[in-house]
Amino acid sequence: MKNTASRLSRLGAAALLAAGAAGTLPAHAQEKFTYMTNWYAQAEHGGFYQAVATGLYKKHGLDVTIKMGGPQVNIVQMMAAGQAECVMGSSDLQMIQMREGGVPVTTVAAVFQKDPQVLIAHDDVKKFEDLKGKTILIGSSAQRGYWPWLKAKYGFSDSQTRPYTFNIQPFVADKNTAQQGYLTSEPFAIAKAGVKANTLMFSDQGYPAYATTVSCMDKTVKERGTAVASFVKATMEGWKSYLADPAPANALIKKDNPNMTDEQLAYSVAKLKEMGMVTGGDAATMGIGVMTDARAKASYDFLVEAKLIDPSKVKLADTYSTAFVKDLKVLP
């Protein structure tokens, strides 16, 4: 791992590049740039598609390709192999863990100021504490993310968990079961199935994670800082535009993901607005995509406390950079 001095020097250079791009300096005319998402195209990716659909990336000198991820796609591995400049981290926690594992990746922006991860329970459950003793369906990745946090905060036990298979039927069939979900997705499917349920958000109870990140290889940040800065600026303008009028992006989303419905898209956009996922928190006053040192430290400290990372293997300062977002001020 590079020493701290060279890291600071690199980020200093990146900051200068970012400042230039945030002002009047465009990247080289129509420079190619690929961003890979972490799932099939959906409203949660709307701002990226909006920036393509409305020409915002082109306005900032970039020819951007949005590549879809999915359940069997290792997007970080593909980025490391040169198939994308940057990827969508499901959270900053995930990217910190990737760095600890030896992948030189830096998070340069966070679209969602809250993590949309939730637990969905039947309507007799009003709060997290009511889940004591109930079966909770969680995915394998939860063990390296929110589950240790829930256990520490609410005293849940591993013995009450069962695997979540991305199918709502086990939950629908069993009143004594809760399941993981994404704020904008599974609650919609469960409501459509006619089941009354309550959605419990981790971030409302202090879970520190950002979500929907722009995370890039160190080499890209260092060698293509102007392009990264242009991508970040255009993306955040795309998100502001998407929340105002999602139609241009939604057409592209449905083209990439024909299974996506207008009803699901409308529900997701409404939830993103209602919960202030993109425009709430620090973004309300500092601009869409913003990250702060305090929040980054909270995520890092949680991972250390939960023994999900070894602090001797990864330094907080190496995991993120605010250079590309701190002066953007794309205000909601």
N, C-alpha and C positions, 0 to 999 in steps of 0.2 A: 504493500500500500504506500502511496506517495506520502512524503513527510508533510507536516502541517504547513511549513513555509511555502513549499511548492504549491500546495493546495490553495493557500490564500492568494498566492501570486496568480494562479490560474483563474480563481474566482474574481479577482480584481480585474483581470483582463476581460473576463466574461461580462462583468458589470459594465465596463466601458462599452463593450459591443452592444449590450442590451440597451444602454442609455441612447446610443446612436440610433438603434433600430426603433426604439420607442418614440424617437423624434421624427426626423425627416429622412433618415437614411434607409432606403429600401434594401432588401437582400438583392443579390444579383438577379437580373430579369428572369422571372419564371424558373427559379431554382427548384429542382425536384426535391420533394420531402415526403416521406411516408410515415404515417402514424398508425399504430395498430391498437385497436380497441380490445377489451377483455371479454367480450360476449357478442352475441348476435346483435345486429343493428336495432336500436330502440330509442325511445325518447331520452333516456339517460345519456345518450351520446349526441343529443340534438344540436348543441352548439358547434360541434366539429362539422357535422353535415351541413349546417346552416352556412358556415363560412365557405364551404365548397359551393353550395347552391347559389349563394348571393354574390360570389366573386370576391369575398373579403381576402381570401388567401392570395388571389391574383393581384389584388390592389396592393398587397404588401410584398409582391415580388416572388411569390411561391407557387409552384405547381404541386399541389398537395394530393396525395392518394390516401384515403382512409381504408385500411384493411380490417376486415372483421376478425375478431377472435372467436372463441367458443370453448366448450367444456374440455375438448381434447387438444387445445392449442396452447403450447408453452410460448407465450408471447415474448418473455424476457430472453429465452433461449434464441428465438428467431431474431430479436434485436441484436443480441450479442454476435449472431452470425451475419449481421449486416443487412438483414431484410427489412429493417425499419429504423428510422432515426430515433424515434421516441415511442413509448407505449403508454397505455392507460393502466396505471396501477389501480387495483381495487381499493387500496388504501395506502397511506404513507407507511403504515406498519409493515405491510407486505414488502415494500421497496427497501426499507431498512434491513429487514431480514435477508433479502436478496443480496444486499451489500455485505452483510456479515458472512454470507455464504461464498463470497469471493467474486461476485459480479460488480464491476465498478459502475454503479448506476446512481444518478443524482436526480432527486425530484425538484423540478423547477417551477411548478405551479400546481394548485389544487382547486379544481372546479367546484366540488361539493364541500361546503364548509362544515357539514355534518356527515357522518357515515350513515347511509340509508339502511344498514342492516337492522332488522327488527326480529322480535319473536312475536308470533301470532298465536293467540290463545282463544279458546271458546269464551262466550260472553260472561261466564261466571268469574273469569279472571280479570280483575281490574288493575292490578299492579304486579310488578315482578315478584314481590314477596309471596303472592298467591300461587306461584308455580312450584313451591316446595312440595316434593313428593309426586309431582306429575311427570309423565314421560315427556321428554323434550327431544325432538328430532333435529339433529344438527349435521352439517356437512363435515367432512374430514378436515377441511382448512380451518374450521372454527377452533380447533385445538391449538392453533398457532395465532389466534386472533382474539375474538371476543369471549370465547368460553372461559379461559382463565380469569378474565376480568369479571364475568358474571359469578363465577365460583367464589372469588375473593370478596365480592361486594354483597352477594345474597346467600352465600352458604350452600349453593347447589352442589350436587355430587355427580361424579362421572357415572355412577350406577343408574342414574335416572335418564341417561341419554341413549338414544338409538340412532342409527344412520338415517340421514335425510337423503332421499333418492330423487329429489326435484320432481316429486309427484305429490299433489295435495290430498290424494285419496285416503291415505292412512290417517291424516288429520281429520278429514271430513267424517270418517267412520268412527272416530274414538273421541268422546267428549273429554277424556282424561289426558289428552295429548295436546302439546303445543309444538310449533315448528318454526324453524328459522325462515326468513324471507327478506325480500328487498321492499322497502316502503312503497315503491311505485309499481310493483309487479304482483307478487303472490296475494296480497290483500284483495286485489281486483278479481283474480281468478276465484278466490274463496267466496267473495260476495256474489259472483256470477253463479256459483254452485248453490246459492241459497242458504249459506251457513252464516249465522251471526257470530262475529268474532271481534276481538279487540287486538289492536296493534300496539306493541310496546317498543319504543325506540330507545336504543342504548344511549345515543348521543344526548337525549334529554336528561339522562341520569349521570352524565359526566364522562362517558366514553370519549377519549380524546381524539380519535382518528379523523383525519381528512379522508376524502374519497375522490375517485375519478381524477387521478393525478396525470400530469404530464411528466414522465420520467424518462431520462435519456442517459445513454452511455457517456461517461466522462469525456471520452475521445470526441464525441459529437459536440458536447458543450464547449470543449476547448477549441476544436478546429472549425466548428460551424456556428459559433455563438451568435452571429448576426441573423442567421436563418432561424435558429431556435427562438431568438427574441421576436422575430417577425411572426413566427408560428404562434407563439404564446399570445401576442397582442391581437392578432387576427382571430384567434380562437375565442378569446374573451369578448371581443366585439360580436362574434358569432353567437355566443351564449346570450348576450343582451338582446340581440335581434331575434333569436329563437323564442325567448320567453314573451316577446311582443307579438310575433306572428310566426308560428311554427310551420306553416304550410310548405315553404320551399324545402326545408330539411326533411319533413315527413315524407315528401314524395321520393326522395333519395333513400330514406330509411326503408320504405316499403319495397323499393327496387332491390336493395341488398338483402332484405329479409321479407320475402313475400308472405310469411306467416303472420306478420305484424298487422293488426287491425286498427282502423281509425279510432275505434272506441277505446282500445288499450292506450294508444298514443295520447288521446285527449285526457284520459284518467291520469296518466303519468305526468303530463305537463301540469295539470291542475295540482297534483300533489307536490311537485317540485316548487311551485309558486307558494302554495299554502304553507308549507313547512320551511320556506326560506332556504332551501338546500343550496342554491347558487348565490342568492343575493342577501342572505342573512349573515349574522355574526359579524366578523371583521370586514366582510365584503361590502356591507352596507355603507361603510364610511371610507374603506381603503381600496375598494374596487374588486370586481369579479376575478377569481383566480388567486387571490392573495394568500400568502402563507406568512405566519409570524414566528419569530424565534421562540416565543413562549409556548405556542402550540406544538411546534416541532419537538421541543424539549419534553413536553408532557407525553407525547407519543413514545419518544425514546425511553423516558423514565419508566413508563408502564412496561415496556418490553423487558427492561432490565429487572424490574421488581418481580415480574412474572417468570423470570428465568427463560425467556424466549429468545434472548440474545446474550452473548458474552461481550460485555463492554470493552474487554481488552482486544477484541477482534474488530470492532467498528466504533469509530468516533462520531459523535453527534454531528459535528461540523462537516463531516464528509458526506452526510446522507441527503443534504438538501442545499438549495441556494435560493435566497430571496431576490437575487440581482435582477431577475427577469420580470418580477411582479411588483416590487415595492414602489416603483414610480409610474406604473401603468395607469392607475386611476380610471379604469373602465367602470364607472359608477352605475349602479342599477337605475 
